[in-house]
Amino acid sequence: MRKLNLPIIKNRPLEVKHLSMDDYLKFVEFNLKYTTNSRKTRNYWRRRAAVKVPFVLK
């Protein structure tokens, strides 16, 4: 097994911010306001994310 040369993190971890239920509700409502659940949008992004080049292992 090859040894990985991963970086050493020297900073303190970020403090975890807990959301109250009111803040979480505002977050969810904001996301629902600016996202759509229409079939047209979903199909557009599905086609856009599709891979068009075949992948072959040799």
Phi, psi and omega in degrees: 000136183278138179280130180272141179258080183271149180290151177264125182270121184256345181281159175290150176294150179293147178288139181279129179258121179265134180267141172284167180296326178294316178295321179296319178297318177299319179299313181294317180296322178298315180295321179291329180294323186254008173240152180243154179247021183287151180295324180298314179294317181298317179292323177301310182289330177293316177294323182292327182273352183291146178272132184253359180247127180293146180252123183228131174271133179248000000 
